Amino acid sequence: MNIVIIGLGGIGSHLVRPLCRYLNELMEEVTVTLIDGDTYEPKNETRQEFRGFGNKAEVIATELTERFPEISFSGKAWFVTEENVYLAINEGDIVFSCVDNHATRKVISERCSGLKDVVLISGGNAYSDGNVQIFIRANGDCQTPPLTHLHPEIEDPQDKNPGEMSCEELAQSGSPQLIFTNFLASAWMLTTFWKYIEWKNSGSKREFGYSEIYFDGVSGNARAVNRSQPQ
């Protein structure tokens, strides 16, 4: 099993440890690739989980290598862009997109759309609410829609890919975030991954069940949606 986690910030830094505890119990060979071009700094300590400063992917890879010796980890200190996405995502990968911008989501979704077998679980949130999407490609067929389907903000992003931003732009980017909402996003992404593993192992010919989950921390509601395939 090849796992790719893109983004180790507010969502990714909370998702990766419980994910690896689960993977460690699967009793099969697992590789985990961590990708992020950003660095952990003191200002991140209020909302992100890490044990040292430096590049996020490399810091987390070093920590988890010591904690889970049965899993093979690698950390890539770069942002995913149109130019390098083919190095990040390949056939058979299970991808967790924990990025905070639509431009990168589109790049990731389009790469996955061109592969025959891949699973993409994408999460994002505003201050108190958010959503999780799952895009499954199996034997060249879409089992669920790509991230861009019925999401014009991803299909035509108005923000920039971090790999194309200057240091000044990176420092000014981002919006206020709440750690508890980051937890919710990571929890629903992990639950969706678990559901996918159970669904795949069961050999069921039924549909996966949903393609997107909306959650709201203020109302306490979560709603699953099964969107139709794009024509």
N, C-alpha and C positions, 0 to 999 in steps of 0.2 A: 504494500500500500504506500503510495507516494502522496504525501500531504504538502500543500504549499500554503503558507500564511503570508498574505500581503498586507502590511501595516501592523505595527506593534505599538500603537498608541493607546487611546482611551478604551477601545474595544479589544484590540488584539492582545494587549498586555494582560488582560483579565481572562481572555479565552484560552490562551495557550497552555496554561498549567493544568486545568481540569481536563482539557483535551488530551494531553500527554498521559495523564493518569489513566484515562480510559483506553488509550491506544496501547499502553503498557500491559493491559490485561487481555488484549486480543490474541496473544500467542501467535503472532505472525510477524514477518519481517516488515518493518516500517521505517520510512525515511521522512524527515520533516525539514522542509526548506523554509527559512524565515527571510523575508525581504522587506527592507525599509531603508530609505536613504537619510532619514532624520536621526537626531541624537537625543538621548536622555539628558535633561538639564535639571537643576534644582527646582525650577518653576513647574516641572511636570509631576513633582512628588505628591501634590494634592489629589491627582486624578488618575495617575498611571502607576502600574506596579512593576518595579525593577529593583535590582540590587547593585547597581553601579552606573556610573556615567559613561557616555560614549555612544557609538552607533547602536541603535536599538536592536537591530537584527543580530549583531555580533554579541552584544551584552546578554541577550536572552539565550542565544545558542550556547554560549559558554556555561551559563547557569544550568541549563537543562541537560547538557551533555554529562555533567557531574551527577545530576539527580536521576537521570534515566539512561543508564549506560547501554541498555538493550536497544535503544532507538538511535538511529543515525541522524544527527543534526548538522545543518550548515546554515550560516548566516551570510546574506548578500546585502552589502551596504550601498544599495542604489534604489532609486525610485523606478517603478514600472512605467515604461513609455511605449509608444508605437514601435520604436526602434529596437527595444530589447525584450518585448513581451514574449517572443518566441523562445527566449532563454528561460523565462520564468514558468511557463505553463506548457505542458506537453500531454500527449495521449495517455489516458488512464489516470491523470492526476485528480485529486480531490482538492479544490481550491477554496480557501476562506479569504474573502475580500473584506478587509477591515479598514478600508481607506475612508477618507473624509471629504472626497471631492468626486463630482460626477464625471469629470474628464477621464480620470483613471478608471472608473467603473465602466465607461464605454469601451475603453481599450481592452480591458479584461474580458468583457462580455463578447466583443467581436472576435477575440482570439479563441474563446471557447466555442463560439458558433462555427468556427472553421475546423474544429476537431471532430473525430468520430465518437470518441468515448471520453467524457470528462464530466465532472460534477463541480458546480460553482455555487457556493453559499455566500451571499453578500449581505452585510448588515450595515446599517447607518442610523443615526439618530440626531434629532434636534435637542433642545434643552430637556424636555420632559416626555417626548414620544419618539417613535421611530418605526423602522420596518426591517424585515428580513426576507430575502428572496432566495429561491433555489432554482437553478437552471441545470437540467440533466440532459446530457446527450448520450445516447446508447446506440451503438451500431449505426451511427450516422443519422439517427432520428432524434428529434427534440421530444422529450417526455414532458417537459414544461417549457414555457416561453423564456427567451433571453431577457436580460435585465432591462433592455431598452423598450420592450413591448409595453405599450400604454404608459410609458414614463418619458415624456418629452424632455424632462430636465436631464435625463441621461442620454437620450438620443441626440439632443442638441445642447450640450453642456455650455453654460455661461461662465463657468469657472475655468481655472488653469490647472494643468497637470503640474504637480510639484517639481517634476524633472525639468520643466521649462521655466521655472520661476527663479528670480534672483534671490540672494540672501535676504535683502530688504523685504521683498514680497513674501517670502516664506515666514519671516518674523511677524508680518502684519496679517497673515492669513488666519483663517479659523474663526469660529464663533463660540460664545460661551457654552460650556458643556457641564453636565452634571454626572458625577461618578456613578450614581445609582442607575441612571438611564443607560450609561455604558454597560453596567452589569446586566441590565435587562436585554440589551442587544446581544451581548455575548452569550447569555443563557439561552435565548431563542435560537441562535445560530448553532449552539452545541446540541440542543434538543432536535433541531432539524437534521443535523448530521447523524445523530443516533437513530432517528426515524428512517433515514435513508439506508443505513447499514441493516436495520431490521427488515426493511422492505426488500432490499436486494437479496439478502440471505434467505428470505422466505420463498424466493422464486415466484412471487405473486405476479400475475398478469394484469392485475387491476392497476388503475392509475395511482400515482404517488399520493394523491389526496389534496395537496395544496401547492401553490407556487409562491405564495407570499403571506406573510403575517404582519399585521399592524398591531402595535402595542402603544398604550398610553399610560404613563405613570400616574397622572393626575386622576383619571377616572378608574384606573385599575383594570381596564379592559384590554383584551387581546383578541384579535379577529383574524381567522385564516381565510384566504381567498384562493380559489382554484380558477385561474384565468385560462381562457381558451387559447389554443395555438394561433399564432399569426398566420394569415393566409398568404 
